[in-house]
Amino acid sequence: MLLVLLLTAVFHRLPLRSWDFLMLLVLLFTAVAVPLEAGFRATASQELDAVNSAVLAVFWVDIWVNFRCVVPVYAMREGDM
C-alpha cells in the first residue's frame, strides 16, 4: 500500500516528481553514507569520493533550480479580484 502511494505521488506530475524522487534518493544516500564514512572510513576511496562529488553537484543544481523557479505571490487586498 505504501509503495502504491509513493509511486502515485512520484509519477503524478512526472518532471517535477522525478526531480523530487531523485532528491529523496540523494538525501537518503547522504543520511546513510556520511555517518558511516565518519565512523568507519580508514582509507581514502576514489569511487566514494566520486559519488560524493556527484551528490554535491546534484545539491548545487537543486539550489540553483529552486532559486531560479521563484513564483511571485502578490498580496491581494480586500476587494481585488
N, CA, C and O atoms as CSV, one atom per row, in Angstrom:
chain,resi,resn,atom,element,x,y,z
A,1,MET,N,N,0.821,-1.188,0.000
A,1,MET,CA,C,0.000,0.000,0.000
A,1,MET,C,C,0.871,1.260,0.000
A,1,MET,O,O,0.610,2.206,-0.743
A,2,LEU,N,N,1.906,1.259,0.842
A,2,LEU,CA,C,2.799,2.412,0.912
A,2,LEU,C,C,3.536,2.604,-0.412
A,2,LEU,O,O,3.742,3.735,-0.853
A,3,LEU,N,N,3.929,1.501,-1.043
A,3,LEU,CA,C,4.614,1.588,-2.326
A,3,LEU,C,C,3.704,2.189,-3.392
A,3,LEU,O,O,4.159,2.993,-4.205
A,4,VAL,N,N,2.433,1.814,-3.401
A,4,VAL,CA,C,1.486,2.366,-4.366
A,4,VAL,C,C,1.315,3.865,-4.143
A,4,VAL,O,O,1.284,4.630,-5.107
A,5,LEU,N,N,1.206,4.292,-2.900
A,5,LEU,CA,C,1.086,5.714,-2.601
A,5,LEU,C,C,2.338,6.482,-3.014
A,5,LEU,O,O,2.253,7.589,-3.545
A,6,LEU,N,N,3.501,5.880,-2.762
A,6,LEU,CA,C,4.755,6.520,-3.137
A,6,LEU,C,C,4.864,6.658,-4.650
A,6,LEU,O,O,5.229,7.723,-5.148
A,7,LEU,N,N,4.552,5.594,-5.387
A,7,LEU,CA,C,4.629,5.653,-6.838
A,7,LEU,C,C,3.613,6.633,-7.424
A,7,LEU,O,O,3.907,7.326,-8.397
A,8,THR,N,N,2.422,6.689,-6.834
A,8,THR,CA,C,1.413,7.637,-7.291
A,8,THR,C,C,1.887,9.068,-7.064
A,8,THR,O,O,1.713,9.929,-7.926
A,9,ALA,N,N,2.479,9.317,-5.913
A,9,ALA,CA,C,2.967,10.656,-5.601
A,9,ALA,C,C,4.136,11.035,-6.502
A,9,ALA,O,O,4.261,12.191,-6.907
A,10,VAL,N,N,4.979,10.078,-6.810
A,10,VAL,CA,C,6.171,10.366,-7.609
A,10,VAL,C,C,5.815,10.606,-9.072
A,10,VAL,O,O,6.344,11.535,-9.682
A,11,PHE,N,N,4.930,9.793,-9.650
A,11,PHE,CA,C,4.667,9.859,-11.085
A,11,PHE,C,C,3.415,10.646,-11.447
A,11,PHE,O,O,2.972,10.586,-12.594
A,12,HIS,N,N,2.830,11.381,-10.507
A,12,HIS,CA,C,1.642,12.164,-10.818
A,12,HIS,C,C,1.984,13.287,-11.798
A,12,HIS,O,O,1.369,13.416,-12.856
A,13,ARG,N,N,2.950,14.074,-11.434
A,13,ARG,CA,C,3.476,15.114,-12.329
A,13,ARG,C,C,4.928,14.753,-12.573
A,13,ARG,O,O,5.811,15.161,-11.819
A,14,LEU,N,N,5.170,13.997,-13.614
A,14,LEU,CA,C,6.437,13.303,-13.821
A,14,LEU,C,C,7.684,14.176,-13.754
A,14,LEU,O,O,8.587,13.831,-12.993
A,15,PRO,N,N,7.805,15.274,-14.487
A,15,PRO,CA,C,9.075,16.012,-14.419
A,15,PRO,C,C,9.389,16.531,-13.022
A,15,PRO,O,O,10.508,16.375,-12.534
A,16,LEU,N,N,8.408,17.143,-12.387
A,16,LEU,CA,C,8.638,17.687,-11.054
A,16,LEU,C,C,8.810,16.574,-10.038
A,16,LEU,O,O,9.690,16.648,-9.180
A,17,ARG,N,N,7.988,15.550,-10.125
A,17,ARG,CA,C,8.049,14.459,-9.161
A,17,ARG,C,C,9.313,13.622,-9.325
A,17,ARG,O,O,9.851,13.124,-8.336
A,18,SER,N,N,9.791,13.461,-10.546
A,18,SER,CA,C,11.010,12.687,-10.726
A,18,SER,C,C,12.205,13.420,-10.123
A,18,SER,O,O,13.116,12.791,-9.585
A,19,TRP,N,N,12.201,14.760,-10.214
A,19,TRP,CA,C,13.265,15.532,-9.560
A,19,TRP,C,C,13.165,15.374,-8.043
A,19,TRP,O,O,14.183,15.214,-7.369
A,20,ASP,N,N,11.957,15.418,-7.507
A,20,ASP,CA,C,11.764,15.225,-6.068
A,20,ASP,C,C,12.216,13.835,-5.643
A,20,ASP,O,O,12.819,13.668,-4.583
A,21,PHE,N,N,11.924,12.845,-6.468
A,21,PHE,CA,C,12.333,11.477,-6.148
A,21,PHE,C,C,13.852,11.346,-6.188
A,21,PHE,O,O,14.434,10.666,-5.343
A,22,LEU,N,N,14.502,11.991,-7.163
A,22,LEU,CA,C,15.963,11.995,-7.216
A,22,LEU,C,C,16.538,12.640,-5.965
A,22,LEU,O,O,17.495,12.131,-5.381
A,23,MET,N,N,15.957,13.757,-5.555
A,23,MET,CA,C,16.440,14.427,-4.346
A,23,MET,C,C,16.224,13.562,-3.113
A,23,MET,O,O,17.060,13.560,-2.209
A,24,LEU,N,N,15.117,12.826,-3.062
A,24,LEU,CA,C,14.873,11.909,-1.953
A,24,LEU,C,C,15.947,10.834,-1.903
A,24,LEU,O,O,16.467,10.527,-0.831
A,25,LEU,N,N,16.286,10.258,-3.055
A,25,LEU,CA,C,17.324,9.226,-3.085
A,25,LEU,C,C,18.684,9.785,-2.676
A,25,LEU,O,O,19.430,9.134,-1.944
A,26,VAL,N,N,19.005,10.980,-3.144
A,26,VAL,CA,C,20.285,11.598,-2.791
A,26,VAL,C,C,20.337,11.912,-1.295
A,26,VAL,O,O,21.365,11.705,-0.650
A,27,LEU,N,N,19.235,12.408,-0.748
A,27,LEU,CA,C,19.200,12.691,0.694
A,27,LEU,C,C,19.312,11.418,1.523
A,27,LEU,O,O,19.989,11.407,2.550
A,28,LEU,N,N,18.653,10.345,1.087
A,28,LEU,CA,C,18.767,9.071,1.812
A,28,LEU,C,C,20.191,8.530,1.745
A,28,LEU,O,O,20.710,8.020,2.738
A,29,PHE,N,N,20.823,8.638,0.576
A,29,PHE,CA,C,22.223,8.225,0.455
A,29,PHE,C,C,23.099,9.019,1.414
A,29,PHE,O,O,23.947,8.452,2.105
A,30,THR,N,N,22.893,10.324,1.455
A,30,THR,CA,C,23.685,11.183,2.334
A,30,THR,C,C,23.448,10.843,3.795
A,30,THR,O,O,24.384,10.828,4.594
A,31,ALA,N,N,22.191,10.570,4.146
A,31,ALA,CA,C,21.866,10.253,5.538
A,31,ALA,C,C,22.520,8.950,5.990
A,31,ALA,O,O,22.813,8.786,7.174
A,32,VAL,N,N,22.747,8.037,5.073
A,32,VAL,CA,C,23.373,6.763,5.424
A,32,VAL,C,C,24.891,6.838,5.273
A,32,VAL,O,O,25.623,6.361,6.140
A,33,ALA,N,N,25.364,7.428,4.187
A,33,ALA,CA,C,26.787,7.379,3.866
A,33,ALA,C,C,27.650,8.267,4.755
A,33,ALA,O,O,28.751,7.868,5.135
A,34,VAL,N,N,27.178,9.448,5.089
A,34,VAL,CA,C,28.012,10.382,5.861
A,34,VAL,C,C,28.346,9.835,7.256
A,34,VAL,O,O,29.514,9.868,7.644
A,35,PRO,N,N,27.373,9.336,8.019
A,35,PRO,CA,C,27.753,8.772,9.320
A,35,PRO,C,C,28.658,7.539,9.212
A,35,PRO,O,O,29.561,7.353,10.028
A,36,LEU,N,N,28.408,6.703,8.203
A,36,LEU,CA,C,29.266,5.529,8.029
A,36,LEU,C,C,30.680,5.931,7.635
A,36,LEU,O,O,31.654,5.348,8.112
A,37,GLU,N,N,30.791,6.922,6.769
A,37,GLU,CA,C,32.110,7.432,6.382
A,37,GLU,C,C,32.839,8.021,7.578
A,37,GLU,O,O,34.029,7.770,7.773
A,38,ALA,N,N,32.136,8.795,8.369
A,38,ALA,CA,C,32.767,9.453,9.514
A,38,ALA,C,C,33.214,8.432,10.567
A,38,ALA,O,O,34.229,8.622,11.238
A,39,GLY,N,N,32.459,7.372,10.696
A,39,GLY,CA,C,32.786,6.410,11.739
A,39,GLY,C,C,33.740,5.304,11.336
A,39,GLY,O,O,34.530,4.847,12.163
A,40,PHE,N,N,33.691,4.858,10.080
A,40,PHE,CA,C,34.410,3.644,9.714
A,40,PHE,C,C,35.391,3.788,8.561
A,40,PHE,O,O,36.068,2.818,8.220
A,41,ARG,N,N,35.490,4.938,7.960
A,41,ARG,CA,C,36.378,5.086,6.804
A,41,ARG,C,C,37.806,5.305,7.271
A,41,ARG,O,O,38.124,6.317,7.895
A,42,ALA,N,N,38.662,4.340,6.957
A,42,ALA,CA,C,40.058,4.425,7.377
A,42,ALA,C,C,40.946,4.958,6.253
A,42,ALA,O,O,41.880,5.718,6.507
A,43,THR,N,N,40.659,4.564,5.019
A,43,THR,CA,C,41.473,5.000,3.889
A,43,THR,C,C,40.590,5.709,2.869
A,43,THR,O,O,39.370,5.547,2.847
A,44,ALA,N,N,41.243,6.492,2.034
A,44,ALA,CA,C,40.510,7.225,1.004
A,44,ALA,C,C,40.084,6.285,-0.115
A,44,ALA,O,O,40.848,5.411,-0.525
A,45,SER,N,N,38.881,6.464,-0.600
A,45,SER,CA,C,38.350,5.660,-1.691
A,45,SER,C,C,37.979,6.599,-2.836
A,45,SER,O,O,37.166,7.508,-2.664
A,46,GLN,N,N,38.569,6.377,-3.991
A,46,GLN,CA,C,38.312,7.256,-5.126
A,46,GLN,C,C,36.879,7.121,-5.620
A,46,GLN,O,O,36.276,8.104,-6.050
A,47,GLU,N,N,36.326,5.908,-5.562
A,47,GLU,CA,C,34.951,5.703,-6.020
A,47,GLU,C,C,33.966,6.449,-5.132
A,47,GLU,O,O,33.050,7.109,-5.622
A,48,LEU,N,N,34.160,6.338,-3.826
A,48,LEU,CA,C,33.259,7.026,-2.899
A,48,LEU,C,C,33.405,8.536,-3.001
A,48,LEU,O,O,32.422,9.267,-2.880
A,49,ASP,N,N,34.620,9.002,-3.220
A,49,ASP,CA,C,34.825,10.439,-3.419
A,49,ASP,C,C,34.131,10.923,-4.685
A,49,ASP,O,O,33.590,12.029,-4.704
A,50,ALA,N,N,34.136,10.116,-5.744
A,50,ALA,CA,C,33.453,10.484,-6.981
A,50,ALA,C,C,31.944,10.538,-6.770
A,50,ALA,O,O,31.282,11.444,-7.275
A,51,VAL,N,N,31.395,9.576,-6.029
A,51,VAL,CA,C,29.955,9.570,-5.742
A,51,VAL,C,C,29.590,10.779,-4.884
A,51,VAL,O,O,28.572,11.427,-5.128
A,52,ASN,N,N,30.405,11.082,-3.894
A,52,ASN,CA,C,30.139,12.252,-3.040
A,52,ASN,C,C,30.204,13.552,-3.842
A,52,ASN,O,O,29.430,14.475,-3.586
A,53,SER,N,N,31.110,13.632,-4.796
A,53,SER,CA,C,31.186,14.822,-5.653
A,53,SER,C,C,29.943,14.939,-6.534
A,53,SER,O,O,29.435,16.040,-6.747
A,54,ALA,N,N,29.454,13.811,-7.045
A,54,ALA,CA,C,28.235,13.832,-7.854
A,54,ALA,C,C,27.029,14.253,-7.018
A,54,ALA,O,O,26.183,15.018,-7.481
A,55,VAL,N,N,26.955,13.754,-5.791
A,55,VAL,CA,C,25.861,14.128,-4.890
A,55,VAL,C,C,25.923,15.620,-4.586
A,55,VAL,O,O,24.894,16.296,-4.572
A,56,LEU,N,N,27.113,16.130,-4.344
A,56,LEU,CA,C,27.279,17.557,-4.094
A,56,LEU,C,C,26.848,18.383,-5.301
A,56,LEU,O,O,26.217,19.429,-5.149
A,57,ALA,N,N,27.188,17.915,-6.492
A,57,ALA,CA,C,26.781,18.622,-7.703
A,57,ALA,C,C,25.261,18.626,-7.847
A,57,ALA,O,O,24.686,19.637,-8.252
A,58,VAL,N,N,24.606,17.519,-7.523
A,58,VAL,CA,C,23.140,17.465,-7.587
A,58,VAL,C,C,22.532,18.450,-6.594
A,58,VAL,O,O,21.552,19.125,-6.913
A,59,PHE,N,N,23.102,18.538,-5.396
A,59,PHE,CA,C,22.597,19.508,-4.419
A,59,PHE,C,C,22.754,20.946,-4.924
A,59,PHE,O,O,21.847,21.760,-4.749
A,60,TRP,N,N,23.888,21.267,-5.546
A,60,TRP,CA,C,24.093,22.616,-6.064
A,60,TRP,C,C,23.115,22.925,-7.192
A,60,TRP,O,O,22.588,24.035,-7.277
A,61,VAL,N,N,22.876,21.948,-8.052
A,61,VAL,CA,C,21.900,22.144,-9.134
A,61,VAL,C,C,20.512,22.366,-8.546
A,61,VAL,O,O,19.762,23.212,-9.034
A,62,ASP,N,N,20.167,21.623,-7.513
A,62,ASP,CA,C,18.865,21.789,-6.873
A,62,ASP,C,C,18.719,23.184,-6.270
A,62,ASP,O,O,17.664,23.807,-6.389
A,63,ILE,N,N,19.766,23.668,-5.628
A,63,ILE,CA,C,19.732,25.026,-5.070
A,63,ILE,C,C,19.546,26.038,-6.183
A,63,ILE,O,O,18.734,26.953,-6.051
A,64,TRP,N,N,20.283,25.894,-7.279
A,64,TRP,CA,C,20.178,26.820,-8.400
A,64,TRP,C,C,18.778,26.791,-9.001
A,64,TRP,O,O,18.199,27.839,-9.286
A,65,VAL,N,N,18.234,25.588,-9.196
A,65,VAL,CA,C,16.894,25.461,-9.781
A,65,VAL,C,C,15.848,26.089,-8.857
A,65,VAL,O,O,14.941,26.774,-9.329
A,66,ASN,N,N,15.963,25.866,-7.573
A,66,ASN,CA,C,14.986,26.430,-6.638
A,66,ASN,C,C,15.035,27.953,-6.604
A,66,ASN,O,O,13.995,28.594,-6.457
A,67,PHE,N,N,16.211,28.540,-6.734
A,67,PHE,CA,C,16.291,29.997,-6.757
A,67,PHE,C,C,15.830,30.573,-8.085
A,67,PHE,O,O,15.364,31.711,-8.124
A,68,ARG,N,N,15.946,29.826,-9.167
A,68,ARG,CA,C,15.534,30.311,-10.482
A,68,ARG,C,C,14.036,30.117,-10.733
A,68,ARG,O,O,13.484,30.751,-11.633
A,69,CYS,N,N,13.378,29.273,-9.974
A,69,CYS,CA,C,11.958,28.954,-10.200
A,69,CYS,C,C,11.064,29.608,-9.156
A,69,CYS,O,O,10.121,28.988,-8.666
A,70,VAL,N,N,11.351,30.827,-8.825
A,70,VAL,CA,C,10.554,31.530,-7.831
A,70,VAL,C,C,9.238,31.961,-8.469
A,70,VAL,O,O,9.215,32.482,-9.584
A,71,VAL,N,N,8.167,31.740,-7.761
A,71,VAL,CA,C,6.856,32.169,-8.223
A,71,VAL,C,C,6.445,33.365,-7.382
A,71,VAL,O,O,6.240,33.228,-6.176
A,72,PRO,N,N,6.322,34.539,-7.997
A,72,PRO,CA,C,5.952,35.711,-7.203
A,72,PRO,C,C,4.493,35.627,-6.753
A,72,PRO,O,O,3.600,35.303,-7.536
A,73,VAL,N,N,4.284,35.919,-5.509
A,73,VAL,CA,C,2.933,35.936,-4.952
A,73,VAL,C,C,2.661,37.360,-4.508
A,73,VAL,O,O,3.350,37.905,-3.646
A,74,TYR,N,N,1.661,37.940,-5.103
A,74,TYR,CA,C,1.318,39.306,-4.774
A,74,TYR,C,C,0.172,39.295,-3.767
A,74,TYR,O,O,-0.815,38.581,-3.941
A,75,ALA,N,N,0.314,40.077,-2.739
A,75,ALA,CA,C,-0.727,40.145,-1.711
A,75,ALA,C,C,-1.961,40.775,-2.305
A,75,ALA,O,O,-1.905,41.840,-2.919
A,76,MET,N,N,-3.063,40.109,-2.114
A,76,MET,CA,C,-4.328,40.654,-2.611
A,76,MET,C,C,-4.974,41.468,-1.515
A,76,MET,O,O,-5.099,41.026,-0.373
A,77,ARG,N,N,-5.378,42.659,-1.885
A,77,ARG,CA,C,-6.081,43.493,-0.937
A,77,ARG,C,C,-7.567,43.152,-0.995
A,77,ARG,O,O,-8.055,42.559,-1.957
A,78,GLU,N,N,-8.239,43.530,0.025
A,78,GLU,CA,C,-9.675,43.266,0.074
A,78,GLU,C,C,-10.360,43.967,-1.088
A,78,GLU,O,O,-10.170,45.164,-1.300
A,79,GLY,N,N,-11.151,43.222,-1.832
A,79,GLY,CA,C,-11.865,43.776,-2.969
A,79,GLY,C,C,-11.146,43.606,-4.292
A,79,GLY,O,O,-11.742,43.848,-5.342
A,80,ASP,N,N,-9.874,43.195,-4.278
A,80,ASP,CA,C,-9.140,42.966,-5.522
A,80,ASP,C,C,-9.476,41.578,-6.062
A,80,ASP,O,O,-9.368,40.576,-5.355
A,81,MET,N,N,-9.881,41.541,-7.317
A,81,MET,CA,C,-10.093,40.254,-7.978
A,81,MET,C,C,-10.077,40.433,-9.436
A,81,MET,O,O,-10.238,39.465,-10.179
